[in-house]
Amino acid sequence: MTNPVQFLQQVRSEVGKITWPGRREVLLTTAMVFVLATLAAVFFSLVDWVIRTGVQLLIG
């Protein structure tokens, strides 16, 4: 087992290795998430509408 001081030193060392995304990358990935979420919502709405229409035709 490592002592707590050594552990905290290792944690600080690892945190220093993190490369944070730039502003452009954050904006781009955020836009991609919104676009894909919108496409998924439209797709599942259409699938829901098709299934609902099919069930209504079967039931009458």
ZAKOL-997053 format. One record per residue: x, y, z of N, C-alpha, C in turn; residue number from 1. Coordinates in steps of 0.1 Angstrom, whole numbers. Atoms other than C-alpha are relative to their C-alpha. Last residue first. Example, Ala and Ser with C-alpha at 12.3 -4.5 7.8 and 13.67 -1.06 7.14 Angstrom:
% ZAKOL-997053
+-------+-------+-------+-------+-------+-------+-------+-------+-------+-----+
!   n.X !   n.Y !   n.Z !  ca.X !  ca.Y !  ca.Z !   c.X !   c.Y !   c.Z ! seq !
+-------+-------+-------+-------+-------+-------+-------+-------+-------+-----+
!    -9 !   -11 !     0 !   137 !   -11 !    71 !    -8 !    11 !     8 !   2 !
!     9 !   -12 !     0 !   123 !   -45 !    78 !     9 !    12 !     0 !   1 !
+-------+-------+-------+-------+-------+-------+-------+-------+-------+-----+
% end
This chain:
% ZAKOL-997053
+-------+-------+-------+-------+-------+-------+-------+-------+-------+-----+
!   n.X !   n.Y !   n.Z !  ca.X !  ca.Y !  ca.Z !   c.X !   c.Y !   c.Z ! seq !
+-------+-------+-------+-------+-------+-------+-------+-------+-------+-----+
!    12 !    -5 !     7 !  -599 !    -8 !  -367 !    -4 !    12 !     5 !  60 !
!    10 !     0 !   -10 !  -575 !   -28 !  -345 !   -13 !     5 !    -6 !  59 !
!     3 !    14 !    -4 !  -552 !   -37 !  -373 !   -12 !     0 !     9 !  58 !
!     6 !     7 !    12 !  -553 !    -2 !  -389 !    -4 !   -14 !     4 !  57 !
!    14 !    -5 !     2 !  -548 !    14 !  -355 !    -7 !    -6 !   -12 !  56 !
!     8 !     6 !   -11 !  -518 !    -8 !  -348 !   -14 !     4 !    -2 !  55 !
!     2 !    15 !     3 !  -502 !     1 !  -381 !    -9 !    -6 !    10 !  54 !
!     9 !     1 !    11 !  -508 !    38 !  -375 !    -3 !   -14 !    -4 !  53 !
!    13 !    -4 !    -4 !  -492 !    36 !  -341 !   -11 !    -1 !   -11 !  52 !
!     6 !    11 !    -8 !  -463 !    17 !  -354 !   -14 !     3 !     4 !  51 !
!     3 !    12 !     9 !  -457 !    42 !  -382 !    -6 !   -11 !     8 !  50 !
!    12 !    -3 !     8 !  -461 !    72 !  -358 !    -3 !   -12 !    -9 !  49 !
!    12 !     0 !    -8 !  -437 !    57 !  -333 !   -12 !     2 !    -8 !  48 !
!     2 !    14 !    -3 !  -411 !    50 !  -360 !   -12 !    -1 !     9 !  47 !
!     5 !     7 !    12 !  -415 !    86 !  -372 !    -3 !   -15 !     2 !  46 !
!    14 !    -5 !     1 !  -411 !   100 !  -336 !    -6 !    -6 !   -13 !  45 !
!     9 !     8 !    -9 !  -381 !    77 !  -331 !   -14 !     5 !    -1 !  44 !
!     1 !    14 !     4 !  -364 !    91 !  -362 !    -9 !    -8 !     9 !  43 !
!     8 !     1 !    13 !  -372 !   127 !  -354 !    -2 !   -14 !    -4 !  42 !
!    14 !    -3 !    -4 !  -359 !   123 !  -318 !    -9 !     0 !   -12 !  41 !
!     5 !    11 !    -7 !  -327 !   106 !  -330 !   -15 !     2 !     4 !  40 !
!     3 !    10 !     9 !  -321 !   134 !  -355 !    -6 !   -13 !     6 !  39 !
!    11 !    -4 !     8 !  -325 !   160 !  -328 !    -4 !   -11 !   -11 !  38 !
!    12 !     1 !    -8 !  -302 !   142 !  -305 !   -12 !     3 !    -7 !  37 !
!     3 !    14 !    -1 !  -276 !   139 !  -333 !   -12 !    -3 !     9 !  36 !
!     5 !     5 !    13 !  -278 !   176 !  -340 !    -4 !   -15 !     0 !  35 !
!    14 !    -6 !     2 !  -276 !   186 !  -303 !    -6 !    -5 !   -14 !  34 !
!     9 !     6 !    -9 !  -246 !   163 !  -297 !   -15 !     4 !    -2 !  33 !
!     2 !    14 !     5 !  -228 !   175 !  -328 !   -10 !    -7 !     9 !  32 !
!     9 !    -1 !    12 !  -233 !   211 !  -317 !    -3 !   -14 !    -5 !  31 !
!    14 !    -4 !    -5 !  -218 !   203 !  -283 !   -10 !     1 !   -11 !  30 !
!     6 !    12 !    -5 !  -189 !   185 !  -300 !   -13 !     2 !     6 !  29 !
!     2 !    10 !    11 !  -181 !   215 !  -321 !    -7 !   -12 !     5 !  28 !
!    12 !    -5 !     8 !  -185 !   240 !  -293 !    -4 !   -10 !   -10 !  27 !
!    11 !     1 !    -9 !  -161 !   220 !  -270 !   -13 !     4 !    -8 !  26 !
!     4 !    15 !    -1 !  -136 !   215 !  -298 !   -13 !    -2 !     8 !  25 !
!     6 !     4 !    13 !  -136 !   253 !  -306 !    -4 !   -15 !     1 !  24 !
!    13 !    -5 !     1 !  -131 !   262 !  -269 !    -7 !    -5 !   -13 !  23 !
!     1 !   -14 !     3 !  -102 !   239 !  -265 !   -14 !     5 !    -2 !  22 !
!     4 !    -4 !    13 !  -103 !   205 !  -249 !    -1 !    15 !    -1 !  21 !
!    14 !    -5 !     0 !   -83 !   199 !  -217 !    -4 !     4 !   -14 !  20 !
!     1 !   -10 !    10 !   -51 !   178 !  -219 !   -15 !     4 !    -2 !  19 !
!    13 !    -1 !     7 !   -47 !   159 !  -187 !     1 !    12 !   -10 !  18 !
!    -2 !     6 !    14 !   -10 !   152 !  -178 !   -13 !     2 !    -8 !  17 !
!    -8 !    -9 !     9 !   -11 !   176 !  -148 !     2 !    -5 !   -14 !  16 !
!     9 !   -10 !     3 !   -39 !   155 !  -132 !     7 !    10 !    -9 !  15 !
!     9 !     5 !    11 !   -16 !   125 !  -133 !    -9 !    11 !    -5 !  14 !
!    -7 !     3 !    11 !    11 !   143 !  -113 !    -8 !    -4 !   -12 !  13 !
!    -4 !   -13 !     5 !   -13 !   157 !   -88 !     8 !    -2 !   -13 !  12 !
!    12 !    -6 !     6 !   -27 !   122 !   -83 !     3 !    13 !    -6 !  11 !
!     2 !     8 !    13 !     8 !   107 !   -79 !   -13 !     6 !    -6 !  10 !
!   -10 !    -5 !     9 !    16 !   134 !   -52 !    -2 !    -7 !   -14 !   9 !
!     4 !   -13 !     5 !   -17 !   126 !   -35 !    10 !     6 !   -10 !   8 !
!    11 !     1 !     8 !    -8 !    89 !   -33 !    -5 !    14 !    -6 !   7 !
!    -5 !     5 !    13 !    26 !    96 !   -20 !   -11 !    -1 !   -10 !   6 !
!    -7 !   -11 !     6 !    11 !   117 !     8 !     5 !    -4 !   -14 !   5 !
!     9 !   -10 !     5 !   -15 !    90 !    16 !     7 !    12 !    -7 !   4 !
!     5 !    -9 !   -10 !    10 !    62 !    20 !    -8 !    11 !    -7 !   3 !
!    -7 !   -13 !     1 !    11 !    36 !    -7 !    -5 !     8 !    12 !   2 !
!     8 !   -12 !     0 !     0 !     0 !     0 !     9 !    13 !     0 !   1 !
+-------+-------+-------+-------+-------+-------+-------+-------+-------+-----+
% end
